């Protein structure tokens, strides 16, 4: 079949659109917040950017438009994504513990 890549490519494009929506929502949340949670949101935005790069690589490779000649590019991007996600979760945890500890000490 000549069009066997249409369903995976369209699903990847749909996922990219969803990631972009989440990315713009996170930018809006980050713009409105002025706390220590901004650092974790920044790392989360960077990790979603790497998710978009992974999906873009999938779309370009699956549809045979362009192939990056970097060995293990997909795996490298996944490791970078997971590292930024982990850093984001750690910063979120630390900022929330600071907020809750501060409120406990005031009482």
Protein Blocks (a to p, Z undefined) as FASTA:
>chain_A
ZZlmmmmmmmmmmmmmmmmmmmmmmmmmmmmpccfklmmmmmmmmmmmmmmmmmmmmmmm
mnomaccfbehklmmmmmmmmmmmmmmmmmmmmmmmmmmmmmmmmZZ
